[in-house]
Amino acid sequence: MHLLTLGGRVKQVQPFKGFPPFDLGGEFIHGSNTVVNKIAHDSGWLVLPSSHCEDEEEGTKIYYKGKLHSLSSDQPEIKQARDTWSKIINSKYTCQDDEGESVSDSVQIRLEEKGLSRDVLDVIDWWKMKISAGSLVHYGVREGRRRMESKYEWGLGDFRLAESYSQLVKYYLDNSVHVDKRLNWQVKEVVWKGDDWSSSNLGGRILLRNQHGEVLTAKYVVITVPLTILQDGDITFIPALPVNKNAAINTIQMRGAWKIVCRFKHRFWPDKLQQIYSVRGFSSEIWTHSCDSPDSDVKCHVIVGFETAEPAEEKSVLSGQEVLDGFLSHLDEMFGTVSDPHPATDSIMDHVYFHWSNHPFIRGGYSSPTAHAYDLRHVLASPVEDRLFFAGEATSLRSCSTVPTAIETGTRVADEVCHSAGLNPCAKL
Ligand SMILES: Cc1cc2nc3c(=O)[nH]c(=O)nc-3n(C[C@H](O)[C@H](O)[C@H](O)COP(=O)(O)OP(=O)(O)OC[C@H]3O[C@@H](n4cnc5c(N)ncnc54)[C@H](O)[C@@H]3O)c2cc1C
């Protein structure tokens, strides 16, 4: 098994002494019925609802044109955005068939056909698309619907592991003690067929070469690198991957993402407020989190800022200080009052910021529902000549982009390899 780093996009930091680690990448379990919930249940881990507020009206807001609105607000642009999105994507409760089969798979084209204003388009973009790392320009209807269907299957609530996703990383390490794991082994070349291959003494095995020219051989290879790594051509395949595989790699979108975790001296936001979608804001999503110290009465008041897609990529050139300043100003604008105009700037204690586009071996957030990619997902996931296999979140045929779906693709590919090797399906971790 070749890994550059343990955990990949599951990564923790423990910036606030005495409190559990924070997840800088995957953090929530989207649903109550995923493979992660099952592992957590069987392992006896504490799983917490991400929101302590039962009432969504109070707990989740949209920040639009200087005001916090409820998700069911009658504010005209918000209402129009909600209704339009529901008609296009929410296939559970609405019938799309009345739109006919000839309509475009591009959400942007469909919305433009409806003649919606720029404001409504932006509300849809920031409220509905950024959370799946998508954006108006490339979001796909069919993939968006598939993502929605999976949400219903797994359950609509969001949860988190009390001790962070580090529990899951440890779980897999404990369950793979006999696996030969190599860190900092960057695969640069995969020779899997052709003249070089048959004239060598590889005995039908695939050759892998790393950044130092070191070589390993294997009968089957599973490629699980982020989509960006394949798009950027980090790995040379000899011979090249089939044309349709490359088309899938280059069509499916995986754009940038960053996260900032800020600790404040006191809580300056309303008690029940848990989550904000900020339209055209400095960060498109904001959530609050207050946790207790296991050893004392001290509270840790945290606000997390999160952004994906093109606006996130634009910030990849900013310094950490610039992002912190921009984020705090955004919070001041939202929560400042006449008597306390800069509540965030004045009460910041500490922070951690991480931009995933700048991670040398990830270079983005996660793949997003993409126009004209519905069938290409299957192409991306399919083995090449039963020798090269493909896993990782972008290859999920249910819903891309999450930790549980990444795990599911690993199980799928393990079964595919076993099948090719004439073995019984592998044990499921
Ligand atoms: C900011 C952020 C927030 C997120 N939030 C959530 C969330 O709340 N809930 C959720 O479920 N999911 C979330 N996700 C998504 C989730 O983290 C990912 O979908 C999932 O972890 C992807 O797992 P993976 O195994 O497909 O890829 P990765 O974890 O990225 O693993 C790929 C590995 O390939 C390695 N690699 C790269 N190049 C090479 C090479 N040439 N040779 C060898 N190895 C290489 C990388 O170092 C990495 O370790 C989030 C992601 C981000 C970035």
The ligand as a Tripos MOL2 file, in Angstrom:
@<TRIPOS>MOLECULE
LIG
   53    58     1     0     0
SMALL
NO_CHARGES

@<TRIPOS>ATOM
      1 C1        -12.0350   21.0000    3.6210 C.3       1 LIG1
      2 C2        -12.7350   19.6920    3.4320 C.ar      1 LIG1
      3 C3        -13.9030   19.4320    4.1270 C.ar      1 LIG1
      4 C4        -14.5610   18.2070    3.9630 C.ar      1 LIG1
      5 N1        -15.6650   17.9430    4.7130 N.ar      1 LIG1
      6 C5        -16.2380   16.7190    4.6830 C.ar      1 LIG1
      7 C6        -17.2480   16.3660    5.6040 C.ar      1 LIG1
      8 O1        -17.6440   17.1660    6.4550 O.2       1 LIG1
      9 N2        -17.7670   15.1110    5.5320 N.ar      1 LIG1
     10 C7        -17.3240   14.1860    4.6340 C.ar      1 LIG1
     11 O2        -17.8190   13.0530    4.6430 O.2       1 LIG1
     12 N3        -16.3410   14.5010    3.7500 N.ar      1 LIG1
     13 C8        -15.7940   15.7270    3.7670 C.ar      1 LIG1
     14 N4        -14.7560   16.0330    2.9370 N.ar      1 LIG1
     15 C9        -14.3880   15.0770    1.8730 C.3       1 LIG1
     16 C10       -13.6000   13.8840    2.3790 C.3       1 LIG1
     17 O3        -12.5830   14.3110    3.2620 O.3       1 LIG1
     18 C11       -13.0040   13.1670    1.1790 C.3       1 LIG1
     19 O4        -14.0160   12.8800    0.2440 O.3       1 LIG1
     20 C12       -12.3360   11.8380    1.5270 C.3       1 LIG1
     21 O5        -11.5280   11.9470    2.6640 O.3       1 LIG1
     22 C13       -11.5170   11.4000    0.3260 C.3       1 LIG1
     23 O6        -10.8610   10.1870    0.5920 O.3       1 LIG1
     24 P1        -10.0230    9.5070   -0.5640 P.3       1 LIG1
     25 O7         -9.4470    8.2690    0.0160 O.co2     1 LIG1
     26 O8        -10.8300    9.4230   -1.8020 O.co2     1 LIG1
     27 O9         -8.8670   10.5460   -0.9160 O.3       1 LIG1
     28 P2         -7.6720   11.1200   -0.0110 P.3       1 LIG1
     29 O10        -8.0270   11.0640    1.4280 O.co2     1 LIG1
     30 O11        -7.3210   12.4490   -0.5840 O.co2     1 LIG1
     31 O12        -6.4840   10.0860   -0.2650 O.3       1 LIG1
     32 C14        -5.7000   10.1540   -1.4200 C.3       1 LIG1
     33 C15        -4.2380    9.9060   -1.0190 C.3       1 LIG1
     34 O13        -3.4560    9.8350   -2.2230 O.3       1 LIG1
     35 C16        -2.1710   10.3560   -1.8900 C.3       1 LIG1
     36 N5         -1.4440   10.6610   -3.1370 N.ar      1 LIG1
     37 C17        -1.5180   11.7340   -3.9460 C.ar      1 LIG1
     38 N6         -0.6600   11.6120   -4.9820 N.ar      1 LIG1
     39 C18        -0.0360   10.4150   -4.8300 C.ar      1 LIG1
     40 C19         0.9610    9.7070   -5.5970 C.ar      1 LIG1
     41 N7          1.4540   10.1820   -6.7480 N.pl3     1 LIG1
     42 N8          1.3990    8.5060   -5.1090 N.ar      1 LIG1
     43 C20         0.9130    7.9780   -3.9500 C.ar      1 LIG1
     44 N9         -0.0550    8.6040   -3.2060 N.ar      1 LIG1
     45 C21        -0.5160    9.7970   -3.6540 C.ar      1 LIG1
     46 C22        -2.5090   11.5890   -1.0490 C.3       1 LIG1
     47 O14        -1.3820   12.0070   -0.3000 O.3       1 LIG1
     48 C23        -3.6500   11.0440   -0.1720 C.3       1 LIG1
     49 O15        -3.1260   10.4990    1.0280 O.3       1 LIG1
     50 C24       -14.0530   17.2350    3.0660 C.ar      1 LIG1
     51 C25       -12.8790   17.4950    2.3610 C.ar      1 LIG1
     52 C26       -12.2290   18.7060    2.5240 C.ar      1 LIG1
     53 C27       -10.9510   18.9420    1.7850 C.3       1 LIG1
@<TRIPOS>BOND
     1     1     2 1
     2     2     3 ar
     3     2    52 ar
     4     3     4 ar
     5     4     5 ar
     6     4    50 ar
     7     5     6 ar
     8     6     7 ar
     9     6    13 1
    10     7     8 2
    11     7     9 ar
    12     9    10 ar
    13    10    11 2
    14    10    12 ar
    15    12    13 ar
    16    13    14 ar
    17    14    15 1
    18    14    50 ar
    19    15    16 1
    20    16    17 1
    21    16    18 1
    22    18    19 1
    23    18    20 1
    24    20    21 1
    25    20    22 1
    26    22    23 1
    27    23    24 1
    28    24    25 2
    29    24    26 1
    30    24    27 1
    31    27    28 1
    32    28    29 2
    33    28    30 1
    34    28    31 1
    35    31    32 1
    36    32    33 1
    37    33    34 1
    38    33    48 1
    39    34    35 1
    40    35    36 1
    41    35    46 1
    42    36    37 ar
    43    36    45 ar
    44    37    38 ar
    45    38    39 ar
    46    39    40 ar
    47    39    45 ar
    48    40    41 1
    49    40    42 ar
    50    42    43 ar
    51    43    44 ar
    52    44    45 ar
    53    46    47 1
    54    46    48 1
    55    48    49 1
    56    50    51 ar
    57    51    52 ar
    58    52    53 1
@<TRIPOS>SUBSTRUCTURE
     1 LIG1         1 GROUP 0 **** ****
